[in-house]
Structures are given as structure tokens and as C-alpha cells.
Amino acid sequence: MHRDLRLTAVGRRYGIRGPWVLRGVDLVIAPGTLTRIEGANGTGKSTLLRLLARLDAPSEGRITGRPRTAYVPERFPSSLPFTAAGYLTHLGSVHGLGRDTAARAALTWLERFGAGGYAGTPMARLSKGTSQKVAVAQALLGDPELLVLDEAWTGLDAAARAELERAVAERTAAGGAVVFVDHDPRRLAGVPDATYTVTGGGLLRRSDSDSDSGGTADGPVTVVVAQGPAGAPLPPEAVRAARSAEETAPGRHRLTVPASHSDVLLRALLTARPPWHVVRVEPGTADAPHRDPGSRP
Ligand SMILES: Nc1ncnc2c1ncn2[C@@H]1O[C@H](COP(=O)(O)OP(=O)(O)OP(=O)(O)O)[C@@H](O)[C@H]1O
């Protein structure tokens, strides 16, 4: 994602005389960021996500920026006349992938979510959980610049939930933006760059100090100690994934990363050219100082 997606004074109501669901909403979604949207039932979270995904247009105000977007809706139409792999391959082609590449990507994503065995099953015969895996796979298939997840974890088993958290970490580390709603306050706790509450038709940004239930300072973290080639800067993907980084000796860095992002960080270090040496990986405490968001490369 190269540019911000920006909402300016956005309002949405359904019907010309309907009550305003959202009004005067200003929001900027920057590349490489994770944003959580929360709020009570019926406050307009899904309405906001559909506007961000450009599946709906505001009744007033302006939206600028057109990242390549994928969206996982709250309810996924599962009775489509395709097999799981057929559907994903078809969508991959729609996203501009060649047919073979699309078919490979479809299988890769189904396998990552533990649904490879259902590739040939008609969508209408999939369980709710497996349909949800297909819904998530369809969104990840085209490496979207903006990924919008509306309760996408609901119905997934524990392994698939963790896999989706990893996929989110991969997207943001690659410079994409992710916006999500989830009823579980522990979801990606400690990871979001920003959390907003939809209330009274507006958006309230939650500050770091309001970290009671999944605020930006919570959540399990992993500490990675890595030794780099002399004088080499940390790989940019590693910097994006890490919450804090400290050079403890020449070339030796102590990185604190949300546990859900540790795979992405390790891969960034190990695949750097030349690769970094990972000295130690251990569970950490979440008291490390926050990286200055201005340092995001
Ligand atoms: N297509 C629609 N037509 C008419 N009203 C709608 C439509 N979509 C949403 N609404 C109304 O807009 C309001 C906000 O709904 P929305 O689904 O955005 O809230 P939400 O915060 O996502 O709710 P939940 O937490 O229950 O999923 C509700 O009053 C809802 O009835």
C-alpha cells in the first residue's frame, strides 16, 4: 500500500430519512498498520468496515485512496456452485493471477488453514468452520494492500485462528494495512497500532493508557536476540514487526515482538541477505518500551 486511505467527515445512513449510523468520521489508515475497531452491538462497526473496503459509499463526506482491498464479511455466502478450490481459483483469476498460480495459491491457503482435505468439496457441503476458512483464504489469496476483517476469527478452530493472526502479521510486515473487528478483546492484544471505538455515530481513538482489554500495551510477547552482520541495519520487515528494538552490543539486537508476529520477525531475520544469526528466542514480558511509530520505515 503506497498511500493512506482517508475518510473525511464521512457520514452514512440507510435511506434518505434514516437515522445517521455514522457522522463526521475522520480516519486515516496508513500503510503497514493494524487498526482495531470496537464498539457495542449495532453501533456501526460493519458499516464502517464496508465503507473502508469501498463496498459501500458514504452518504456524505469523502473517501480518498484506493488500495487493492480484500474483505472478509461477517456472513459468507457458502452455497456457491463451486468446490472450495474451484471457488478460490476463480477468485484468484479475478484478482489477476494466472490460472495455475491461482490454483496453487488456493491450495496453499487451504492447507495453511488446515482445510486442504476439502479442496474438492462443493462449497454447499462445507461445515461452517471450513466455509469460514475459505472466506479467509479468498481474502488472503491476492496479497491485498488493505485487508478488512469483520469477525473473521468466528467459527475458526484454534490452529486456524493462530494462522490468521500470523497472516495479519505478514500483511502488515509487507507494508499492507489491516483493519479488524473481533468480539474477543484478547484478539491480537497488544498488536494494533490504533484502536477506535464506534460510539454515538463517531469514532473515539483509544490511547495506550486505556489498555484494560486488549489495548495497545497488552498481550503475550516474544523476545528475540539476534546478531547481524557488522554495521548492518535491521531488515525493514523486522523493524515493522517488532514493538521495540535495542542494540545491546555492536550488531546484537534485542527485539520484543507480539507473540503472533514472532514467525514474521524470525523469517525477516533469517531470509535477510546476508542472514542474521538468531541467538535466542524466549517468552517476554510486555513492559518493553513502545517503538516510536515515527520510526516505522
Ligand atoms: N443495509 C442496511 N440497511 C438498513 N440498515 C442497516 C443496514 N446495515 C446496517 N444497518 C443498521 O445500521 C446500524 C449499524 O449496523 P452495523 O451492522 O454497522 O453495526 P455493528 O456495530 O457492526 O453491529 P454488530 O456488532 O451487531 O455486528 C444498525 O442499526 C443496523 O440495523
The ligand as an SDF file (V2000), in Angstrom:
LIG
                    3D

 31 33  0  0  0  0  0  0  0  0999 V2000
  -28.1340   -2.4730    4.7900 N   0  0  0  0  0  0  0  0  0  0  0  0
  -28.7040   -1.8730    5.8400 C   0  0  0  0  0  0  0  0  0  0  0  0
  -29.9440   -1.3110    5.7120 N   0  0  0  0  0  0  0  0  0  0  0  0
  -30.5170   -0.6830    6.7450 C   0  0  0  0  0  0  0  0  0  0  0  0
  -29.9700   -0.5520    7.9570 N   0  0  0  0  0  0  0  0  0  0  0  0
  -28.7530   -1.0900    8.1400 C   0  0  0  0  0  0  0  0  0  0  0  0
  -28.0500   -1.7690    7.0920 C   0  0  0  0  0  0  0  0  0  0  0  0
  -26.8520   -2.2080    7.5760 N   0  0  0  0  0  0  0  0  0  0  0  0
  -26.8020   -1.8060    8.8620 C   0  0  0  0  0  0  0  0  0  0  0  0
  -27.9230   -1.1470    9.2010 N   0  0  0  0  0  0  0  0  0  0  0  0
  -28.2120   -0.5300   10.5150 C   0  0  0  0  0  0  0  0  0  0  0  0
  -27.1090    0.2810   10.8710 O   0  0  0  0  0  0  0  0  0  0  0  0
  -26.8140    0.1540   12.2490 C   0  0  0  0  0  0  0  0  0  0  0  0
  -25.3520   -0.2890   12.4200 C   0  0  0  0  0  0  0  0  0  0  0  0
  -25.2320   -1.6120   11.9110 O   0  0  0  0  0  0  0  0  0  0  0  0
  -23.8190   -2.3380   11.7770 P   0  0  0  0  0  0  0  0  0  0  0  0
  -24.0900   -3.7220   11.2960 O   0  0  0  0  0  0  0  0  0  0  0  0
  -22.9180   -1.4820   11.0130 O   0  0  0  0  0  0  0  0  0  0  0  0
  -23.3730   -2.3500   13.3120 O   0  0  0  0  0  0  0  0  0  0  0  0
  -22.3110   -3.2800   14.0510 P   0  0  0  0  0  0  0  0  0  0  0  0
  -21.6870   -2.4140   15.0790 O   0  0  0  0  0  0  0  0  0  0  0  0
  -21.4350   -3.9320   13.0650 O   0  0  0  0  0  0  0  0  0  0  0  0
  -23.2690   -4.3500   14.7250 O   0  0  0  0  0  0  0  0  0  0  0  0
  -22.9140   -5.8410   15.2920 P   0  0  0  0  0  0  0  0  0  0  0  0
  -21.9490   -5.6420   16.4040 O   0  0  0  0  0  0  0  0  0  0  0  0
  -24.2470   -6.2920   15.7900 O   0  0  0  0  0  0  0  0  0  0  0  0
  -22.3950   -6.6250   14.1470 O   0  0  0  0  0  0  0  0  0  0  0  0
  -27.8310   -0.8220   12.8170 C   0  0  0  0  0  0  0  0  0  0  0  0
  -28.8870   -0.0920   13.3790 O   0  0  0  0  0  0  0  0  0  0  0  0
  -28.3040   -1.5850   11.6110 C   0  0  0  0  0  0  0  0  0  0  0  0
  -29.6250   -2.0240   11.7760 O   0  0  0  0  0  0  0  0  0  0  0  0
  1  2  1  0
  2  3  1  0
  2  7  2  0
  3  4  2  0
  4  5  1  0
  5  6  2  0
  6  7  1  0
  6 10  1  0
  7  8  1  0
  8  9  2  0
  9 10  1  0
 10 11  1  0
 11 12  1  0
 11 30  1  0
 12 13  1  0
 13 14  1  0
 13 28  1  0
 14 15  1  0
 15 16  1  0
 16 17  2  0
 16 18  1  0
 16 19  1  0
 19 20  1  0
 20 21  2  0
 20 22  1  0
 20 23  1  0
 23 24  1  0
 24 25  2  0
 24 26  1  0
 24 27  1  0
 28 29  1  0
 28 30  1  0
 30 31  1  0
M  END
$$$$
